[in-house]
């Protein structure tokens, strides 16, 4: 066990590997010193005072300017507290809420065989309806497909006839489901009490099965099959919005944009309901205020635009997806939650990478995005669950650092080997995207992690740079040729981007101060005017796209978000804390490295062209802040009342480490 001195400072012997490396980091000291000097010079200004929400104090994430203004104006005691108490009473006495709770308990109390009976009758009626429509009306799907589908459903559902255990008890006691519900999503086992076994009632199950079969005439049968899973996930999110956030981190690579937005909106609705009941809190600090400012710019850009019809839908979509930032930063508050988020994200990245590698090995990779005259030996570029290899590369550079966490946090040898193996899988998939911008982003992110790790890592980095010519000789010629072609105007892709950037600088003469509105469709409508009718979907540069869409104010707000996020990260990483926090610092480092990696790729591409990448970027930025806030909450040991703003009502007793 790690030992600490009486004054609270961690002993050198007790520090973990990552902690010792961080304490030696030359880059960390230099960057933190630069930020502190810049902050000190501007601290006397009014604007700096409004944005400086967390200077160096450990309690800073609860000392934001917003909380202080509200406290002094007595809005909390006169408006917020009475309002939320009234909402809590209304929720508690709501008949609709009582009916929903009773229905949920009934579903958990019903035996597993009841659900098997429902789907047995669903398969039977689905096959019968298919036979009738095919024979009498000569319409519908093929006879073999309809009957075969019904037979498969009947066969699979008959397995459930053997269990009379209530559904709730079966879920809680199952190895996999129990691990997910209690270990990952954090539900208490008391929510699934043992109930007396009930007999299956055939008539209600028959009626529900018939209803499902009739509904299958209008809706996809896959929706009927996964209806229990959808209802169960919806109930979980209503009970715990954190479950919805975990589902977002784990499954967004496999969802469509609309599915991602729908899950986000429903999770935010659940969070808001908990907020009104006083069971969750919402806090603001300087970083959050800057994000709100940028969000307002994006939202208003849908109305103040060269074409409201083209900008309104992207503005609403971006606004909905940016809610993921506020959900992450307010719902992820414990180490267990951070570990679960990183775990499900890493597992999801491993599956996506496996699909990408198989796509390349099976020869299904598409050569559509390649200049075959320069790279004839490249079979194609993989996309996995995304529509474009560059988008897949943007996703991978953000999540690959997650897989390195076992190496930084001092886990056991098995965890380290697993992390190395999965990292290798993701890197191979990244290579098969053949995205040079993603390669550069990945290299910069890895170099950043090494520089943050200390002087020994810097020495290792110098050795790698000196040996890089020798290392390149061992790589396939297709990889080295692709990498060395970065910046070559002979490549059609590079030449195309340079041409777009030149035309975009011509556009800036007219739009740098106000921007032309939110969304790539607005860009696409204006670009031919400046390019001689040559079309382009976006500026192929994130920062240039922001400047064109939202003007200089939007770019400054976004840069302000990045500066505040970097300030919070470097200040926290430099703090002398208990060795037990080294895991949180390592988690914060890998999330920050992923953010920097995609921003580097954003120099030559527009990652926000894909809505899902846009959403994940903001959730990743919030996760970096959540690590810092979690550590601050653990040190302060402050209890909070369930109000709209996270204002403490007890005396703070922080634990400080010199």
C-alpha positions in Angstrom: 0.0 0.0 0.0 1.2 3.5 -0.8 2.5 5.5 2.2 2.2 9.2 2.7 4.0 11.6 5.0 2.2 13.3 7.9 1.9 16.6 6.0 -0.1 14.9 3.4 2.5 14.9 0.6 3.0 11.6 -1.2 6.3 10.0 -0.7 8.5 9.4 -3.7 8.5 5.7 -3.0 4.8 5.5 -3.0 4.3 7.2 -6.4 3.3 5.0 -9.3 5.2 4.8 -12.6 3.0 7.4 -14.2 3.2 9.7 -11.1 7.0 9.7 -11.2 7.1 10.4 -14.9 4.6 13.3 -14.6 6.6 14.9 -11.8 9.7 14.8 -14.1 8.0 16.1 -17.2 9.8 19.0 -18.8 7.0 19.8 -21.2 4.4 19.9 -18.5 6.4 22.4 -16.4 7.0 24.6 -19.5 3.4 24.6 -20.7 2.0 25.1 -17.2 4.4 28.0 -16.6 3.5 29.6 -19.9 -0.2 29.3 -19.2 0.2 30.7 -15.7 2.2 33.7 -16.9 -0.3 34.5 -19.6 -3.1 34.2 -17.1 -1.2 36.4 -14.6 -0.7 39.2 -17.2 -4.4 39.2 -18.2 -5.8 38.6 -14.7 -6.5 42.3 -14.0 -8.9 42.5 -17.0 -12.7 42.1 -16.6 -12.9 39.4 -19.3 -10.2 37.4 -17.7 -11.9 37.6 -14.4 -15.1 36.2 -15.9 -13.3 33.3 -17.7 -10.8 32.4 -14.9 -13.0 29.8 -13.1 -10.2 27.6 -11.8 -6.9 29.3 -11.1 -5.0 26.9 -8.8 -7.4 26.1 -6.0 -8.4 22.5 -5.5 -12.0 23.6 -4.9 -12.1 25.7 -8.0 -14.6 23.6 -10.0 -17.2 24.6 -7.4 -16.1 28.3 -7.2 -17.2 29.3 -10.7 -18.2 32.9 -11.4 -21.8 31.8 -12.1 -22.2 30.2 -8.7 -20.8 33.3 -7.0 -23.2 35.6 -8.8 -26.2 33.5 -8.1 -25.2 33.1 -4.5 -24.8 36.9 -4.0 -28.1 37.7 -5.8 -30.0 35.2 -3.6 -31.5 33.5 -6.7 -30.8 30.2 -5.2 -32.7 30.7 -1.9 -35.5 32.8 -3.4 -36.1 31.2 -6.8 -34.2 28.0 -7.5 -34.8 26.1 -4.2 -38.6 26.8 -4.1 -38.9 26.0 -7.8 -37.2 22.6 -7.5 -39.0 21.7 -4.3 -42.3 22.3 -6.1 -41.1 20.2 -9.1 -40.0 17.4 -6.7 -43.4 17.4 -5.0 -45.2 17.4 -8.4 -43.0 14.4 -9.6 -43.6 12.5 -6.4 -47.3 12.9 -6.5 -47.7 12.3 -10.3 -50.2 9.6 -11.1 -48.5 9.0 -14.4 -45.2 8.3 -12.7 -46.9 5.9 -10.3 -48.4 4.0 -13.3 -45.0 3.8 -15.0 -43.3 2.5 -11.9 -46.1 -0.1 -11.4 -45.8 -1.2 -15.0 -42.1 -1.5 -14.7 -42.3 -3.6 -11.6 -44.9 -5.9 -13.3 -42.5 -6.4 -16.3 -39.7 -7.4 -13.9 -42.0 -9.7 -11.9 -43.3 -11.7 -14.9 -41.5 -15.0 -15.5 -39.1 -15.5 -18.3 -41.3 -18.1 -19.8 -44.0 -15.5 -20.3 -41.8 -13.6 -22.7 -40.9 -16.8 -24.5 -44.6 -17.6 -25.0 -45.2 -14.1 -26.4 -42.5 -14.5 -29.1 -43.5 -18.1 -29.8 -47.0 -16.9 -30.7 -45.5 -13.9 -32.5 -43.5 -16.3 -34.8 -46.5 -18.5 -35.3 -48.9 -15.6 -36.2 -46.3 -14.0 -38.4 -45.9 -17.1 -40.4 -49.7 -17.6 -40.7 -50.3 -14.0 -41.8 -47.6 -14.4 -44.4 -49.2 -17.6 -45.7 -52.6 -15.9 -45.9 -51.4 -12.7 -47.6 -49.3 -14.7 -50.1 -52.0 -17.3 -51.0 -55.1 -15.1 -51.0 -53.8 -11.7 -52.1 -50.6 -12.9 -53.8 -48.7 -10.1 -52.0 -46.1 -9.9 -49.3 -42.7 -11.4 -48.8 -41.5 -14.7 -50.2 -43.2 -17.7 -48.7 -40.0 -19.4 -47.6 -38.7 -16.2 -46.0 -41.9 -15.6 -44.0 -42.4 -19.1 -42.8 -38.7 -19.6 -42.2 -38.5 -16.4 -40.1 -41.5 -17.5 -38.0 -40.1 -20.9 -37.5 -36.7 -19.5 -36.3 -38.5 -17.2 -33.8 -40.6 -20.1 -32.5 -37.6 -22.3 -32.1 -35.5 -19.7 -30.3 -38.3 -18.6 -28.0 -39.2 -22.1 -26.9 -35.9 -22.2 -25.0 -37.3 -19.7 -22.6 -40.2 -22.0 -21.6 -37.9 -23.8 -19.2 -37.5 -20.9 -16.8 -40.2 -19.7 -14.4 -37.8 -17.3 -12.7 -39.0 -13.6 -12.6 -37.3 -11.5 -15.2 -35.7 -9.1 -12.7 -34.2 -11.9 -10.7 -32.9 -13.7 -13.9 -31.2 -10.5 -15.1 -29.6 -9.8 -11.7 -28.3 -13.3 -11.3 -27.1 -13.9 -14.8 -23.3 -13.7 -15.1 -23.3 -11.4 -18.1 -26.4 -9.4 -17.5 -25.6 -9.1 -13.8 -22.1 -7.8 -14.6 -23.6 -5.2 -17.0 -26.3 -4.0 -14.7 -24.4 -3.9 -11.4 -20.8 -3.7 -12.5 -21.0 -1.4 -15.5 -24.2 0.6 -15.3 -24.0 0.8 -11.5 -27.5 -0.4 -10.5 -28.0 -1.7 -7.0 -28.9 -5.3 -6.6 -31.8 -4.2 -4.4 -33.6 -3.0 -7.5 -34.0 -6.6 -8.5 -35.5 -8.3 -5.5 -36.3 -12.0 -5.4 -40.0 -12.7 -6.2 -42.1 -15.7 -5.9 -42.3 -17.7 -9.2 -45.4 -17.2 -11.2 -47.1 -19.4 -13.7 -47.2 -18.2 -17.3 -50.6 -16.9 -18.4 -51.1 -18.1 -21.9 -54.0 -15.9 -23.0 -52.4 -12.5 -22.4 -49.2 -13.8 -24.0 -51.2 -15.0 -27.0 -52.9 -11.6 -27.4 -49.6 -9.7 -27.1 -48.0 -12.1 -29.7 -50.9 -11.4 -32.1 -50.5 -7.7 -31.6 -46.8 -8.0 -32.4 -47.5 -10.0 -35.6 -50.0 -7.3 -36.7 -47.6 -4.5 -35.9 -45.0 -6.3 -38.0 -47.1 -5.5 -41.1 -46.3 -1.9 -40.7 -42.9 -1.8 -38.8 -39.7 -3.7 -39.4 -39.6 -7.1 -37.8 -36.2 -6.3 -36.3 -37.9 -3.6 -34.2 -40.3 -6.1 -32.8 -37.6 -8.5 -32.0 -35.5 -5.9 -30.2 -38.5 -4.2 -28.5 -37.7 -5.8 -25.1 -34.1 -4.6 -25.3 -35.2 -1.1 -26.4 -37.8 -0.9 -23.6 -35.2 -2.2 -21.1 -32.6 0.3 -22.2 -35.2 3.1 -22.0 -36.1 2.1 -18.5 -32.4 2.0 -17.5 -31.8 5.5 -18.8 -34.9 6.9 -17.1 -33.7 5.4 -13.8 -30.0 6.4 -14.4 -29.1 8.8 -17.2 -25.5 7.6 -16.7 -26.5 4.4 -18.4 -27.5 6.3 -21.5 -24.1 8.0 -21.5 -22.3 4.7 -21.3 -24.4 3.4 -24.2 -23.4 6.5 -26.2 -19.7 6.0 -25.6 -19.9 2.3 -26.4 -22.2 2.1 -29.4 -22.1 5.4 -31.3 -19.7 3.9 -33.9 -22.5 1.4 -34.8 -25.4 3.9 -34.7 -26.6 6.2 -37.4 -26.5 9.9 -36.8 -30.3 10.0 -36.1 -30.0 7.1 -33.6 -27.2 8.9 -31.9 -29.1 12.1 -31.7 -32.2 10.3 -30.4 -30.3 8.6 -27.7 -28.7 11.8 -26.7 -32.0 13.7 -26.5 -33.6 10.9 -24.5 -30.7 10.8 -22.1 -30.8 14.6 -21.7 -34.5 14.4 -21.0 -33.9 11.8 -18.3 -31.1 13.9 -16.8 -33.5 16.9 -16.8 -36.2 14.9 -15.0 -33.7 13.9 -12.4 -32.5 17.5 -12.2 -36.1 18.7 -11.4 -36.4 16.1 -8.7 -33.2 17.2 -7.1 -31.5 13.9 -7.7 -28.8 15.3 -10.1 -26.9 18.6 -10.2 -25.8 20.9 -12.9 -22.6 23.0 -12.3 -20.8 25.6 -14.4 -17.2 26.7 -14.5 -15.3 28.9 -16.9 -14.8 26.1 -19.5 -18.6 25.3 -19.5 -19.4 29.0 -20.0 -17.1 29.1 -23.0 -18.7 26.0 -24.4 -22.2 27.6 -23.9 -20.9 30.7 -25.8 -19.7 28.6 -28.7 -22.9 26.5 -28.6 -25.0 29.7 -28.9 -22.9 30.8 -31.9 -23.5 27.5 -33.6 -27.2 27.6 -32.8 -27.7 31.2 -34.0 -25.8 30.5 -37.1 -28.7 28.4 -38.3 -30.9 31.5 -38.3 -28.4 34.2 -39.3 -27.2 32.6 -42.5 -26.9 33.1 -46.2 -29.5 30.4 -46.5 -31.7 29.6 -43.5 -33.0 26.5 -45.2 -29.5 25.1 -45.6 -28.2 26.1 -42.1 -31.2 25.4 -39.8 -31.1 21.6 -39.8 -27.2 21.4 -39.2 -27.5 24.0 -36.4 -30.2 22.0 -34.6 -28.3 18.8 -35.1 -25.1 20.3 -33.8 -26.9 21.8 -30.8 -28.5 18.5 -29.9 -25.2 16.6 -30.2 -23.2 19.2 -28.1 -25.5 18.3 -25.2 -23.2 15.3 -24.9 -20.6 17.6 -23.4 -22.9 18.8 -20.6 -24.1 15.2 -19.9 -20.6 13.9 -19.7 -19.2 16.6 -17.4 -22.2 16.5 -15.0 -22.9 12.8 -14.9 -19.4 11.3 -14.9 -18.3 12.0 -11.3 -16.7 8.9 -9.8 -13.7 6.8 -10.6 -15.9 3.8 -11.4 -17.9 5.7 -14.0 -14.6 7.0 -15.6 -13.3 3.5 -15.7 -16.5 2.1 -17.2 -16.5 4.9 -19.9 -12.9 4.2 -20.9 -13.6 0.4 -20.8 -16.6 0.4 -23.0 -15.0 2.9 -25.4 -11.8 0.7 -25.7 -13.9 -2.4 -26.2 -15.9 -0.6 -28.9 -12.7 0.6 -30.6 -11.4 -3.0 -30.6 -14.5 -4.3 -32.4 -14.4 -1.5 -35.0 -10.7 -2.1 -35.6 -11.3 -5.8 -36.0 -14.0 -5.1 -38.6 -11.6 -2.8 -40.4 -8.8 -5.2 -40.5 -11.1 -8.0 -41.7 -12.4 -5.7 -44.4 -8.9 -5.2 -45.7 -7.8 -8.8 -45.5 -11.0 -10.0 -47.2 -10.4 -7.6 -50.1 -13.5 -5.6 -49.7 -11.7 -2.3 -49.0 -12.6 0.4 -51.6 -10.0 2.2 -53.7 -12.3 5.2 -54.3 -10.3 7.7 -52.2 -6.9 6.7 -53.7 -4.7 8.2 -56.5 -4.0 4.8 -58.1 -1.4 6.4 -60.4 0.8 7.1 -57.3 -0.2 4.2 -55.1 -1.0 1.2 -57.3 0.1 -1.3 -54.6 -2.6 -0.2 -52.1 -5.7 -2.4 -52.5 -8.1 0.0 -50.9 -9.0 2.0 -47.8 -11.1 0.6 -45.0 -14.1 2.3 -43.5 -15.5 -0.3 -41.0 -18.6 1.2 -39.5 -18.1 4.7 -40.9 -18.7 5.9 -44.4 -15.3 7.3 -45.1 -11.7 6.2 -44.3 -10.8 9.6 -43.0 -13.7 9.5 -40.6 -12.6 6.1 -39.3 -9.1 7.6 -38.9 -10.5 10.5 -36.9 -12.3 8.1 -34.6 -9.2 5.8 -34.1 -6.8 8.6 -33.2 -9.2 9.7 -30.5 -9.6 6.3 -28.9 -6.2 4.6 -29.3 -4.8 6.4 -26.3 -7.6 4.9 -24.2 -6.0 1.5 -24.8 -2.7 2.6 -23.4 -4.2 3.4 -20.0 -3.2 0.1 -18.5 0.5 0.9 -19.3 0.3 4.3 -17.6 -1.8 3.5 -14.6 0.3 0.6 -13.3 -2.1 -2.3 -13.9 -1.1 -5.9 -13.7 0.8 -7.7 -16.4 -2.3 -9.3 -17.9 -4.0 -5.9 -18.4 -0.9 -4.4 -19.9 -0.6 -7.3 -22.4 -4.2 -6.9 -23.3 -3.8 -3.2 -23.8 -0.7 -3.7 -26.0 -2.5 -6.3 -28.1 -5.6 -4.1 -28.6 -3.5 -1.1 -29.3 -1.7 -3.0 -32.0 -5.0 -4.0 -33.6 -6.2 -0.4 -33.7 -2.9 0.8 -35.1 -3.0 -1.8 -37.9 -6.6 -0.6 -38.7 -5.4 3.0 -38.6 -2.7 2.1 -41.2 -5.3 0.4 -43.4 -7.3 3.7 -43.5 -4.3 5.1 -45.4 -5.3 8.5 -43.9 -2.1 10.6 -43.7 -3.8 13.2 -41.6 -4.8 10.6 -39.1 -1.3 9.2 -39.1 0.1 12.6 -38.3 -2.5 13.2 -35.6 -1.7 9.8 -34.0 2.0 10.5 -34.0 1.5 13.9 -32.4 -0.7 12.4 -29.7 1.8 9.7 -28.9 4.6 12.2 -28.8 2.6 14.3 -26.4 2.1 11.4 -24.1 5.8 10.7 -24.1 6.7 14.3 -23.5 4.3 14.5 -20.6 5.8 11.3 -19.1 9.2 12.8 -18.2 12.9 13.2 -19.1 13.4 9.5 -19.6 10.6 9.3 -22.2 12.1 12.4 -23.9 15.4 10.6 -24.2 13.6 7.6 -25.7 11.8 9.8 -28.1 15.1 11.3 -29.3 16.5 7.8 -29.8 13.5 6.9 -31.9 13.8 10.0 -34.0 17.5 9.3 -34.6 16.7 5.7 -35.6 13.7 6.6 -37.7 15.5 6.2 -41.0 16.4 2.6 -40.0 12.9 1.9 -38.8 11.4 3.1 -42.0 13.4 0.6 -43.9 11.6 -2.3 -42.2 8.1 -0.9 -43.1 6.4 -1.9 -46.4 7.0 0.4 -49.3 3.3 1.1 -49.6 3.3 2.6 -46.0 6.5 4.6 -46.4 5.5 5.8 -49.8 2.2 7.0 -48.6 3.7 8.7 -45.5 6.5 10.4 -47.5 3.9 11.7 -50.0 2.6 14.1 -47.3 2.7 17.6 -48.7 3.4 16.5 -52.3 1.4 18.4 -54.8 1.8 15.5 -57.3 -0.9 13.7 -55.2 -4.3 14.6 -56.4 -5.7 14.6 -52.9 -3.1 17.1 -51.6 -3.5 19.2 -54.8 -7.3 19.2 -54.3 -7.0 20.4 -50.7 -4.5 23.2 -51.5 -6.9 24.5 -54.2 -9.8 24.5 -51.7 -7.7 26.4 -49.2 -6.8 29.0 -51.7 -10.4 29.6 -52.6 -11.4 29.6 -48.9 -9.0 32.4 -48.3 -10.8 34.3 -51.0 -14.1 33.6 -49.2 -12.6 35.0 -46.0 -12.4 38.5 -47.5 -16.2 38.6 -47.4 -17.1 36.5 -44.4 -14.3 36.6 -41.8 -16.1 39.0 -39.5 -19.6 37.4 -39.5 -19.5 34.0 -41.1 -22.1 32.7 -43.6 -24.0 30.4 -41.2 -23.8 27.0 -39.7 -23.3 23.8 -41.7 -21.4 22.4 -44.7 -24.5 22.8 -47.0 -24.1 26.6 -46.6 -20.5 26.3 -47.5 -21.3 24.1 -50.5 -23.8 26.7 -51.8 -21.2 29.6 -51.7 -18.0 27.8 -52.6 -18.7 27.6 -56.4 -18.9 31.4 -56.6 -15.3 31.7 -55.5 -13.9 28.6 -57.2 -15.3 29.0 -60.7 -18.2 26.5 -60.3 -15.9 23.7 -58.9 -17.9 22.1 -56.0 -16.6 21.2 -52.5 -18.5 20.0 -49.5 -16.3 21.7 -46.8 -13.1 23.6 -46.2 -11.0 20.5 -45.4 -9.7 22.3 -42.3 -11.6 22.4 -39.0 -10.3 25.8 -38.0 -10.9 27.3 -41.4 -14.4 25.9 -41.5 -15.2 27.4 -38.1 -13.9 30.8 -39.2 -15.9 30.7 -42.4 -19.2 29.5 -40.8 -19.1 31.6 -37.6 -16.7 34.4 -38.2 -13.9 35.6 -36.0 -16.0 35.5 -32.9 -16.8 31.8 -33.4 -13.2 30.9 -33.9 -12.1 32.9 -30.8 -14.7 31.2 -28.7 -13.6 27.8 -29.9 -9.9 28.7 -29.2 -11.0 29.9 -25.8 -12.6 26.6 -25.1 -9.3 24.8 -26.1 -7.2 27.2 -24.0 -9.4 26.7 -20.9 -9.5 23.0 -21.3 -5.7 22.9 -21.7 -5.3 25.1 -18.6 -7.4 22.9 -16.5 -5.7 19.8 -17.7 -2.1 21.0 -17.2 -2.9 22.6 -13.8 -4.4 19.4 -12.5 -1.6 17.2 -13.9 1.0 19.4 -12.2 -0.6 19.3 -8.8 1.1 17.3 -6.0 -1.6 14.9 -4.9 -2.1 11.6 -3.2 -0.6 8.7 -5.3 -4.1 7.2 -5.5 -4.9 10.0 -8.0 -2.3 8.8 -10.5 -5.0 6.6 -12.2 -7.2 9.7 -12.7 -4.3 11.7 -14.0 -3.4 8.9 -16.4 -7.1 8.8 -17.6 -7.1 12.5 -18.0 -3.8 12.3 -20.0 -5.0 9.7 -22.5 -8.3 11.6 -23.1 -6.4 14.9 -23.6 -4.0 13.2 -26.0 -6.9 11.9 -28.1 -8.4 15.4 -28.2 -5.1 16.9 -29.4 -4.7 14.1 -32.0 -8.0 14.9 -33.7 -7.3 18.6 -33.6 -4.0 18.0 -35.4 -5.9 16.0 -38.1 -8.3 18.9 -38.2 -5.5 21.1 -39.7 -5.9 19.2 -43.0 -9.5 17.9 -42.7 -12.8 18.8 -41.2 -13.7 16.1 -38.6 -17.0 17.8 -37.8 -18.3 17.0 -41.2 -19.4 13.7 -39.6 -22.0 14.4 -36.9 -21.0 11.4 -34.8 -17.3 12.5 -34.7 -18.5 16.0 -33.7 -20.5 14.5 -30.8 -17.6 12.3 -29.7 -15.2 15.2 -29.8 -17.2 17.2 -27.3 -17.8 14.2 -25.0 -14.1 13.4 -25.1 -13.3 17.0 -24.1 -15.8 16.8 -21.3 -14.3 13.5 -20.1 -10.9 15.2 -19.7 -12.6 17.8 -17.5 -14.6 15.2 -15.6 -11.4 13.4 -14.5 -10.2 16.7 -12.9 -13.5 17.5 -11.3 -13.8 13.9 -9.9 -10.4 14.3 -8.2 -11.3 17.7 -6.8 -14.6 16.3 -5.4 -12.8 13.4 -3.7 -10.3 15.8 -2.1 -12.9 18.3 -0.8 -15.4 15.8 0.6 -18.2 18.3 0.2 -21.8 17.2 0.2 -24.3 18.9 -2.2 -27.9 19.5 -2.2 -29.9 18.6 -5.3 -30.4 22.0 -6.9 -30.0 23.5 -10.3 -26.5 24.6 -9.6 -23.9 22.7 -7.6 -23.6 25.1 -4.6 -22.5 23.5 -1.4 -24.6 23.9 1.8 -22.0 22.5 4.2 -18.6 23.8 5.2 -15.8 22.7 2.9 -13.1 20.7 4.5 -10.5 20.0 1.8 -7.6 17.7 2.0 -4.5 19.5 0.6 -1.2 18.0 -0.4 1.8 20.1 -0.3 
